[in-house]
Amino acid sequence: MSFAVETRAEFEAAAVEFDNAGIEHGEVTDLTDVGLAILSFQDPDDINVELTAPLE
């Protein structure tokens, strides 16, 4: 499952909020070939979820 935000700034702010809330997550990965940044994390049922944003 993936959720998208409209800007890189919103994406970076979400990563900070994950840290503030103690939510473990992967590293920010820039997928330059598709023009997206992704951040993976696990939901409470251990399902992989990704947050995405366009590269800007």
Secondary structure, DSSP 8 states (H G I E B T S, - for coil): -EEE-SSHHHHHHHHHHHHHHT--B---EEETTTTEEEEEEE-TT--EEEEEEE--
